[in-house]
Amino acid sequence: QVHLVESGGGLVQAGGSLRLSCAASGSIFSINVMGWYRQAPGKERELVATLTSGGTTSTADSVKGRFTISRDNAKNTVYLQMNSLKPEDTAVYYCNLRWSMINYWGQGTQVTVSS
């Protein structure tokens, strides 16, 4: 079994920064994709950014230039540095780990950006 534990969410004013972390534990295939998704109230879950174990990144247009994803493969941990936060970034942020057809999700961490 695989567990994902997220941390770093909270309340911040517009223009501020937050850093999310997600640590994975358990039986993890070394070649994988880790990333972040978010879901705002009344909206569908959407991709924020993903990063493969080989270093390939995918980032949503809405956060490009403001959010940076990184990972520590040795620690099975992925980070999301969020700068210049906007009220529309308010959502529950979910960590994701996947390989082949296997998909794991964290419990989610709330990010609230006040105007």
N, C-alpha and C positions, 0 to 999 in steps of 0.2 A: 504494500500500500504506500501511496505517496501523499504527503501532507505539505500544504503551502501555507505559510504564516506571513501575513502582511503587517506592515507597520508604517507609521509616518503621516497618516492622514490628520486632518484637523481643520480649524477655522483660520482663514487668513484674509487680509484685505486685498482688494484688487491691486495688482502690481507687485504683490509679494511672491514669495517662493516657498515651496515645500519639496521634500524629498521622500519618496516612497521606497520601501524595501520589501522584498519578498524572498523568503528563504524556503527552499524545498528540501525535504528529507524523505528517505525511503529508497526504494529500488528505482533508480533513475537511469534511463538509457543515456549514454554520453552524448549522442548526437540528437539534439532536440531544439525546440524553439521555446523561448520564454518571452512573455510579454505582458502588456497591460491593456485592459479593456475598461470601458466605463459605461455606466447607465444612469441617466438623469431621470427624475420622476416623469412618468408618462411617455418615456421614450424607450426605444430598443437599445440593447447593449451594442456598443460600437468599439471598433478597434482604436486604440490610442497609438501603440507602438509595439513592435516585436523585434527580437534579436535572436538570431540563430547561434548555436554553439560555435559555428564557424565564423561569425562576425557580420553576417548580413542583416541589415536593418530595414524595417518598414515602418514608416511614420505617417499618421494621418495628416492631411493638409492643414487641418484646423489647429494643429499644435506645432507644426514645423517652425523651427527657429526659436521656439519657446521651451519645448520639452526635449530632454535628452535621455535616451535609454542606454543603460550599460549593464554589464553582468560580470560576475566573478565565477568562472566555471569551476574552480577548485572548491568553492563554497556553495555551489548550486544556488546562487543568489542573484536576483535581478533588481535593478534600481531604476527609478524614474525621477529625474531631476526636473522639477516644474518651475519655470521662471515666468515672470510677467503674467501672472495668473489673472484670469478674467472671470466675472460672475458666471458666464456661460460654461466655464470649466467645472462648475459645481455638479457633483455626481458621486455615486459609489464607484470606486475604482477596484477592479478585480485583477488579480494576478492569474496568469494562465501558463501552464506548462504542457507541451504536447510533443509526441513523436509518433510516427506512423498514424494509426487511427485512434491512439489513446490520448485522452484529453483530461487534464486536471485543473480545478479552479480553487482559488482561495476563497475565504469567507467574505471578502470585500472590506474596504476601508473608506470612510466618508471623507470627502474633500468638499469644503464649503468656502466659497469665495464671496466676500461681502463687497458691495459697491460703495 
